[in-house]
């Protein structure tokens, strides 16, 4: 089993266990397509958001910020 499959399987198991104790209203994950698809199709009542760090990193905003910081100081 590769890491992408393991991440999806871990999410499924975790949601199953948590939902036994608490209602799950929102979920924050990184941007794996398999997780996005699973939540959209299998858990439509859960609001799915992306982790801000992964969004920033994917857009290379961190590098742009670092460059701007060097100019200012």
C-alpha beads as a LAMMPS data file, in Angstrom:
LAMMPS data file: protein, C-alpha beads

73 atoms
72 bonds

1 atom types
1 bond types

-500.0 500.0 xlo xhi
-500.0 500.0 ylo yhi
-500.0 500.0 zlo zhi

Masses

1 110.0

Atoms # bond

1 1 1 0.000 0.000 0.000
2 1 1 1.509 3.365 -0.983
3 1 1 1.411 6.536 1.110
4 1 1 -1.524 8.072 -0.796
5 1 1 -3.659 5.003 -0.176
6 1 1 -2.562 4.888 3.451
7 1 1 -3.524 8.520 3.976
8 1 1 -7.022 7.924 2.587
9 1 1 -7.441 4.738 4.605
10 1 1 -6.284 6.543 7.751
11 1 1 -8.829 9.295 7.136
12 1 1 -11.643 6.774 6.669
13 1 1 -10.757 4.931 9.875
14 1 1 -10.284 8.127 11.867
15 1 1 -13.602 9.587 10.734
16 1 1 -15.365 6.338 11.556
17 1 1 -13.953 6.361 15.101
18 1 1 -14.509 10.054 15.757
19 1 1 -18.082 9.980 14.427
20 1 1 -18.927 7.364 17.070
21 1 1 -18.266 9.993 19.760
22 1 1 -18.770 13.405 18.121
23 1 1 -20.481 14.975 15.142
24 1 1 -17.925 15.957 12.493
25 1 1 -18.877 19.310 10.983
26 1 1 -15.588 20.293 9.331
27 1 1 -12.347 18.675 8.263
28 1 1 -8.979 20.260 7.465
29 1 1 -6.525 18.265 5.357
30 1 1 -3.738 18.764 2.873
31 1 1 -4.656 18.819 -0.808
32 1 1 -4.706 15.116 -1.763
33 1 1 -7.151 14.581 -4.630
34 1 1 -8.246 11.191 -3.293
35 1 1 -9.247 12.725 0.045
36 1 1 -11.040 15.601 -1.676
37 1 1 -13.030 13.135 -3.775
38 1 1 -13.803 10.844 -0.848
39 1 1 -15.093 13.658 1.365
40 1 1 -17.175 15.150 -1.464
41 1 1 -18.800 11.828 -2.384
42 1 1 -18.944 9.900 0.885
43 1 1 -19.205 12.648 3.508
44 1 1 -21.233 15.463 1.880
45 1 1 -22.317 16.938 5.233
46 1 1 -18.709 17.619 6.286
47 1 1 -17.214 20.958 5.240
48 1 1 -13.772 20.242 3.815
49 1 1 -11.023 22.868 4.059
50 1 1 -7.348 22.806 3.119
51 1 1 -4.478 23.299 5.532
52 1 1 -3.150 26.824 5.008
53 1 1 0.495 25.766 5.105
54 1 1 0.060 23.425 2.149
55 1 1 -1.841 26.048 0.156
56 1 1 0.866 28.663 0.764
57 1 1 3.652 26.226 -0.005
58 1 1 2.029 25.105 -3.249
59 1 1 1.731 28.691 -4.491
60 1 1 5.339 29.503 -3.533
61 1 1 4.104 32.470 -1.507
62 1 1 6.653 31.671 1.176
63 1 1 9.522 32.296 -1.262
64 1 1 7.947 35.573 -2.374
65 1 1 7.516 36.646 1.262
66 1 1 11.132 35.805 2.045
67 1 1 12.306 37.888 -0.912
68 1 1 10.159 40.868 0.189
69 1 1 11.464 40.561 3.740
70 1 1 15.076 40.766 2.519
71 1 1 14.303 43.958 0.600
72 1 1 12.688 45.632 3.618
73 1 1 15.449 44.807 6.065

Bonds

1 1 1 2
2 1 2 3
3 1 3 4
4 1 4 5
5 1 5 6
6 1 6 7
7 1 7 8
8 1 8 9
9 1 9 10
10 1 10 11
11 1 11 12
12 1 12 13
13 1 13 14
14 1 14 15
15 1 15 16
16 1 16 17
17 1 17 18
18 1 18 19
19 1 19 20
20 1 20 21
21 1 21 22
22 1 22 23
23 1 23 24
24 1 24 25
25 1 25 26
26 1 26 27
27 1 27 28
28 1 28 29
29 1 29 30
30 1 30 31
31 1 31 32
32 1 32 33
33 1 33 34
34 1 34 35
35 1 35 36
36 1 36 37
37 1 37 38
38 1 38 39
39 1 39 40
40 1 40 41
41 1 41 42
42 1 42 43
43 1 43 44
44 1 44 45
45 1 45 46
46 1 46 47
47 1 47 48
48 1 48 49
49 1 49 50
50 1 50 51
51 1 51 52
52 1 52 53
53 1 53 54
54 1 54 55
55 1 55 56
56 1 56 57
57 1 57 58
58 1 58 59
59 1 59 60
60 1 60 61
61 1 61 62
62 1 62 63
63 1 63 64
64 1 64 65
65 1 65 66
66 1 66 67
67 1 67 68
68 1 68 69
69 1 69 70
70 1 70 71
71 1 71 72
72 1 72 73
